[in-house]
């Protein structure tokens, strides 16, 4: 599946209601991560609505982080790459925290969940294509 297809599939998973944001991103990278889809769904199941429904770190970013950890298999490298992914995501969207992205305090939504899923998937694809 190419990058564009992955982005579209991740958004479809989110829109369908079958997956939270973290699952939607992570599940399109099962092949690269070496994990079956049922395992990936289970691993990322607690990270919806900003990590455990706390509106904390965007679940789409958490899903990307799970993938990067599985691909890198090295804590130092995975954290460095995740920092880059988060910086790119924040530059694009203005925040990395679900509460801010949804505009819960400000009343101004910065980015919809579907768009966050698309962005996190696209940024992860870019990193993996360079690997």
Long-range contacts (C-beta under 8 A, 24 or more apart in sequence): 1-28, 3-122, 3-125, 3-126, 3-129, 6-121, 6-125, 7-118, 7-121, 7-122, 7-125, 10-117, 10-118, 10-121, 11-114, 11-117, 11-118, 11-121, 13-117, 14-113, 14-114, 14-117, 15-114, 20-44, 20-45, 20-47, 20-48, 20-49, 20-59, 21-47, 21-48, 21-49, 21-58, 21-59, 21-60, 21-62, 21-63, 21-113, 21-116, 21-117, 21-120, 22-47, 22-48, 22-59, 22-60, 22-62, 22-63, 22-66, 23-47, 23-48, 23-63, 24-60, 24-63, 24-117, 24-121, 25-59, 25-60, 25-63, 25-64, 25-67, 25-117, 25-120, 25-121, 25-124, 26-63, 26-64, 26-66, 26-67, 27-63, 28-121, 29-67, 29-71, 29-124, 29-128, 32-67, 32-71, 32-128, 33-66, 33-67, 33-70, 33-71, 34-70, 35-70, 40-66, 49-98, 50-97, 50-98, 50-99, 51-98, 55-97, 55-98, 55-99, 55-102, 55-104, 56-97, 56-98, 56-99, 57-96, 57-97, 57-98, 58-89, 58-95, 58-96, 58-97, 58-98, 58-101, 58-116, 58-120, 59-98, 60-113, 60-116, 60-117, 60-119, 60-120, 60-121, 61-85, 61-86, 61-89, 61-96, 61-116, 61-120, 63-120, 64-120, 64-121, 64-123, 64-124, 67-124, 68-124, 68-127, 71-128, 71-131, 81-127, 84-127, 85-120, 85-123, 85-124, 85-127, 88-123, 89-116, 89-119, 89-120, 89-123, 92-119, 93-119
